[in-house]
Amino acid sequence: MADKLPPLSLYIHTPWCVRKCPYCDFNSHEPDTHGFTPRDLPEAAYLNALLQDLDGDLALVAGREIQTIFIGGGTPSLLSPAFYQRLLNEIEARLPFAVNAEITLEANPGTTEQSRFIGYREAGINRLSLGIQSFQETQLEALGRIHSGYEAVTAVEQARQAGFININIDLMHGLPQQTPQLALDDIEQALALSPNHLSWYQLTLEPNTAFHSHPPRLPEEEALWDIQDSGHTLLESAGFERYEISAYAITGHQSRHNLNYWQFGDYLGIGAGAHGKLSVIDPLGNWHIERRWKTRQPDAYLRRMNDPRGFIAGKQLIEMEELPLEFAMNALRLTEGVVLDRWTANTGQHSGLLLARLQTADKKGLLMEMPEKLRASPQGLLFLNELLASITND
């Protein structure tokens, strides 16, 4: 049955960071609030918990290979290379890794040094995602980042010296006090460091964040449009192809892990608050999708070790009528869109019904005119929520 299933990835969550950024709505926690410092994290206990967590899910993915691994956070680079060496060895002993599996670690400047990068590379990590966000001191301070622009440049250089070839840089735009020129300066500084991939996304004020409670003054809408248009042009002129709403890459260096998400692949999630999505074929040959998520708070997660309940905090079977939106929310983020045959295969819905629902969106210019594909136009990528709403309208 495994050959009928989509590719399988693994997401590993590290819940700690030195300081919670005011814009961050991820499951991240400052270590000092839990009785230990960033350099004194409970590595051994957390590693054992991760492996028990994975063991509880193994029966769901029997016979399948791991194509990609993404270690996110929080700040995964707070944990030692030895932690990841043992973790990856133990995972591979339980689940086979595909040849040339992509293994990504998120790292923040200010939490790494040369020896750590070397250790991460030796542990088997072959892709780094560096959370730089900006090279400008004013913007970094406004965002609550703990690193300087100089430390950001140094981190990329040290990663290169440690042998990392595949490097992503995270940048944000639409920041407090940011002009279009400052936004372009950030891109030019990133390009000067020769990354293979750039994630360039606009700051949004998410619920349950400090910025949502006390909003900073952000650039006016006209300035935001200028930033987006100019930034897109600059990245394309440098040879970076936009393949997803906020993702740009040199040919051949798209994030395989994120592509698996957007193409509706499967993924296990282990760690505090990690989410997973799995396709399941029952004994009658019926296909289902289940989403699962794990205990969120780090202390509570660690207390689940050897608990008969395991680490699951909840799970949900995705109903057939929900599949079109679930699939479209991911696939339509891709600039290439999705072929209509895949739409039918993943949603169980005939493409004719889809096309009938999309007539209004088509008239508004939200779709590209490609009969064999469902593909958002540049306008549709900007107004993706409106396009998605048309898919679920009867």
C-alpha positions in Angstrom: 0.0 0.0 0.0 3.0 2.4 0.7 3.5 3.0 -3.1 0.0 4.5 -3.3 0.8 7.1 -0.7 2.4 10.6 -1.1 6.0 11.3 -0.1 6.7 11.4 3.7 8.5 14.1 5.6 9.3 14.5 9.3 9.0 17.8 11.2 10.8 18.1 14.6 9.9 21.0 16.9 12.3 22.6 19.3 10.3 24.9 21.6 12.9 27.1 23.2 14.3 30.5 22.2 16.5 33.0 23.9 13.8 35.7 23.7 10.3 35.7 22.4 10.0 38.1 19.4 7.0 40.5 19.6 5.7 39.3 16.2 6.1 35.6 16.8 3.0 33.3 17.1 5.0 30.1 17.0 5.2 27.6 19.9 8.3 29.1 21.4 9.2 29.6 25.0 12.0 31.5 26.9 14.1 29.0 28.9 14.5 31.2 31.9 10.8 31.0 32.6 11.2 27.2 33.0 14.1 27.3 35.5 17.1 26.9 33.1 19.2 29.0 30.8 19.5 28.8 27.0 22.9 27.0 27.5 21.4 24.6 30.1 18.4 23.1 28.2 17.2 19.6 29.2 18.7 18.0 26.1 18.9 14.4 27.3 15.3 14.4 28.5 14.0 16.1 25.3 15.8 13.7 23.1 14.4 10.7 24.9 10.9 12.3 24.7 11.3 12.9 20.9 12.2 9.3 20.3 9.3 8.0 22.4 7.1 10.4 20.5 8.3 9.0 17.2 8.0 5.4 18.4 4.3 6.1 19.1 3.8 7.0 15.5 5.9 4.4 13.7 3.0 2.0 13.1 1.3 4.7 11.0 4.2 4.9 8.5 5.4 1.3 8.3 7.3 0.6 5.1 7.8 4.3 4.1 11.0 6.3 3.6 11.6 9.7 5.1 12.3 12.1 2.1 13.0 15.3 4.1 13.4 16.4 7.7 12.9 19.9 9.0 14.0 20.9 12.5 12.1 24.1 13.4 11.4 26.2 16.4 11.8 28.1 18.6 15.5 28.2 18.0 16.9 24.7 17.2 20.5 26.0 17.1 20.3 26.3 20.9 20.7 22.6 21.1 24.1 21.0 20.7 25.5 19.1 17.6 25.8 16.0 19.8 22.0 16.2 20.4 21.3 16.1 16.7 24.0 13.5 16.0 22.2 11.0 18.3 18.7 12.1 17.3 19.3 11.6 13.6 21.1 8.3 14.2 18.2 7.0 16.3 15.6 8.2 13.8 17.3 6.5 10.9 17.5 3.3 12.9 13.7 3.4 13.1 12.8 4.8 9.6 14.9 4.6 6.4 16.1 7.8 5.0 15.8 8.3 1.2 19.0 8.7 -0.7 20.0 12.4 -0.6 17.3 13.1 2.0 17.1 16.9 2.7 17.7 17.6 6.4 17.2 21.2 7.4 18.0 23.0 10.7 16.7 26.4 11.5 19.5 28.6 13.1 19.5 32.1 14.4 22.5 34.4 14.3 23.7 35.0 17.9 23.1 31.4 19.0 25.8 29.8 16.8 29.5 29.7 16.4 31.9 28.1 13.9 32.3 24.9 16.0 28.5 24.4 16.2 28.1 24.7 12.4 30.8 22.1 11.9 29.1 19.8 14.4 25.7 20.2 12.7 27.2 19.4 9.4 28.9 16.3 10.8 25.7 15.2 12.4 24.1 14.9 8.9 22.3 18.2 8.6 22.8 19.3 5.0 20.6 22.5 4.8 20.5 25.6 7.0 17.7 28.1 7.3 19.1 31.3 8.9 16.5 33.5 10.6 18.1 36.9 9.8 14.9 38.9 9.1 16.9 42.2 8.5 20.5 43.4 8.4 19.4 46.9 9.6 20.0 47.7 13.3 16.9 49.8 13.6 14.7 47.1 12.2 16.4 44.3 14.2 15.8 46.3 17.4 12.1 46.9 16.5 11.7 43.2 15.8 13.2 42.2 19.2 16.0 40.2 17.5 19.1 39.4 19.6 21.6 39.6 16.8 23.2 42.5 14.9 23.6 42.9 11.1 27.3 42.1 11.5 26.5 38.8 13.3 24.0 37.9 10.6 26.7 38.3 7.9 29.2 36.4 10.1 26.8 33.5 10.6 26.4 33.0 6.9 30.2 33.1 6.4 30.8 30.6 9.2 28.2 28.2 7.8 29.9 28.3 4.4 33.3 27.7 6.1 31.7 24.7 7.9 30.8 23.1 4.6 27.2 24.1 4.2 26.3 24.6 0.5 22.5 24.7 0.7 21.5 27.8 2.7 18.3 29.7 3.1 18.0 33.2 4.4 14.8 34.4 6.0 14.0 38.1 5.4 11.0 40.1 6.4 9.6 43.3 4.8 7.0 45.9 5.7 8.8 46.5 9.0 8.4 49.4 11.4 10.1 52.5 10.0 11.2 50.6 6.9 11.3 52.5 3.6 11.3 50.7 0.2 15.0 51.5 -0.1 15.8 49.9 3.2 13.8 46.8 2.2 15.8 46.6 -1.0 19.1 47.1 0.9 18.2 44.0 2.9 17.7 41.9 -0.2 21.0 43.2 -1.8 22.9 42.4 1.4 21.4 38.9 1.4 22.3 38.4 -2.3 25.9 39.4 -1.6 26.1 36.4 0.7 25.2 34.0 -2.2 22.4 31.9 -0.6 20.6 29.3 -2.7 17.2 30.2 -1.3 15.4 33.3 0.1 12.2 33.3 2.1 11.0 36.9 1.8 7.7 37.6 3.6 5.7 40.5 4.9 5.4 41.2 8.6 1.8 40.5 9.7 0.4 41.2 13.1 -0.8 37.8 14.3 -3.2 37.3 17.3 -1.7 36.4 20.6 1.5 38.4 19.9 2.9 41.5 21.5 2.7 43.3 18.2 -1.0 42.5 18.0 -1.6 43.9 21.5 0.5 47.0 20.9 0.8 47.4 17.1 3.9 49.2 15.8 3.5 51.8 13.0 4.1 50.0 9.8 4.6 51.4 6.2 1.6 52.7 4.4 -0.1 50.5 1.8 1.4 52.3 -1.1 4.9 51.8 0.3 4.2 48.1 0.8 3.2 47.7 -2.8 6.4 49.4 -3.9 8.4 47.1 -1.7 6.8 44.0 -3.1 7.1 45.0 -6.7 10.7 46.3 -6.5 11.8 43.3 -4.3 10.3 40.8 -6.7 12.0 42.4 -9.7 15.4 42.6 -7.8 15.2 38.9 -6.9 14.3 37.8 -10.3 17.1 39.8 -11.9 19.5 38.0 -9.6 18.4 34.6 -10.9 15.9 33.7 -8.1 12.7 32.2 -9.2 9.6 32.8 -7.2 8.0 29.3 -6.7 5.7 30.1 -3.8 4.1 33.2 -2.4 7.1 34.1 -0.2 9.8 31.7 -1.4 12.5 32.3 -4.0 15.3 29.9 -5.1 18.0 29.4 -7.5 17.0 26.6 -9.9 17.3 23.2 -8.2 17.3 24.6 -4.7 13.7 24.9 -3.8 12.9 23.7 -0.3 11.9 20.0 -0.8 10.4 19.9 2.6 8.1 22.8 2.1 7.2 21.7 -1.4 6.0 18.4 0.2 3.7 20.5 2.4 2.4 22.6 -0.5 1.9 19.6 -2.7 -0.2 17.9 -0.1 2.4 15.3 0.9 2.4 13.5 4.3 4.5 14.5 7.3 5.0 13.2 10.8 5.3 15.8 13.6 7.3 15.1 16.8 8.1 17.5 19.6 6.2 20.0 21.7 3.3 21.3 19.8 4.3 19.6 16.5 1.6 19.0 13.9 1.4 16.1 11.4 -0.7 15.1 8.4 -1.0 11.5 7.3 -2.8 9.7 4.5 -4.3 6.4 5.7 -5.7 3.6 3.7 -8.1 1.4 5.7 -8.5 -2.4 5.2 -11.3 -1.8 2.7 -9.0 0.3 0.5 -10.6 3.6 1.4 -8.3 6.6 1.7 -8.5 9.1 4.6 -6.4 12.1 5.9 -5.8 12.6 9.5 -4.2 15.6 11.2 -2.5 15.0 14.6 -0.9 17.4 17.0 1.2 16.9 20.1 1.2 18.4 23.7 2.2 22.1 23.3 3.9 23.2 26.5 7.5 22.0 26.9 7.2 21.0 30.6 3.9 19.2 29.9 5.4 17.4 26.9 8.3 16.2 28.9 6.0 14.9 31.6 4.3 12.7 29.0 7.3 10.4 28.8 6.2 6.9 29.7 2.6 8.1 30.0 0.2 5.6 28.5 -1.6 8.4 26.7 1.5 9.2 24.7 2.2 12.7 23.4 -0.9 13.2 21.3 -2.9 16.3 22.3 -5.5 15.8 19.6 -6.3 14.4 16.1 -8.9 15.1 13.5 -10.1 13.1 10.5 -10.5 15.4 7.5 -13.9 15.0 6.0 -14.3 14.6 2.3 -16.1 17.9 2.0 -13.2 19.7 3.6 -10.6 18.2 1.3 -10.9 20.8 -1.5 -10.1 23.7 0.8 -7.3 21.7 2.6 -5.7 20.9 -0.7 -6.1 24.3 -2.3 -4.8 26.2 0.7 -1.4 24.6 0.0 -1.3 24.0 -3.7 -2.4 27.4 -4.7 0.5 29.0 -2.9 2.7 27.5 -5.6 3.3 29.8 -8.5 3.1 26.8 -10.9 -0.3 25.8 -9.4 -1.5 22.2 -9.7 -2.6 20.0 -12.6 -6.3 19.3 -12.6 -5.7 15.5 -12.4 -4.0 16.0 -9.1 -6.9 18.0 -7.9 -9.3 15.1 -8.5 -6.9 12.5 -7.0 -6.4 14.5 -3.8 -9.9 15.8 -3.2 -12.2 13.2 -4.8 -13.9 16.1 -6.6 -14.4 16.2 -10.3 -12.5 19.1 -11.9 -15.7 20.2 -13.7 -17.3 21.2 -10.4 -14.2 23.1 -9.4 -14.1 25.0 -12.7 -17.7 25.9 -12.4 -17.1 27.4 -8.9 -14.2 29.4 -10.1 -15.9 31.3 -12.9 -16.2 34.5 -10.7 -12.6 34.3 -9.6 -11.6 33.9 -13.2 -13.5 37.0 -14.2 -11.7 38.9 -11.5 -8.4 37.9 -12.9 -7.4 35.7 -10.0 -6.6 32.7 -12.2 -4.2 32.1 -15.1 -5.9 30.8 -18.2 -4.4 27.4 -18.3 -7.0 24.6 -19.0 -4.8 21.8 -17.7 -3.9 23.6 -14.5 -5.4 25.4 -11.5 -3.0 28.2 -11.1 -3.3 31.6 -9.4 -2.4 34.7 -11.3 -0.1 37.3 -9.8 -3.2 39.1 -8.6 -4.6 35.8 -7.2 -1.4 35.2 -5.2 -2.0 38.7 -3.6 -5.6 37.9 -2.9 -5.4 34.2 -2.2 -8.1 34.2 0.5 -10.6 35.5 -2.0 -9.6 32.8 -4.4 -9.9 30.1 -1.8 -13.3 31.3 -0.8 -14.6 30.8 -4.3 -13.5 27.1 -4.1 -15.8 26.3 -1.2 -18.8 28.4 -2.4 -21.7 26.3 -3.6 
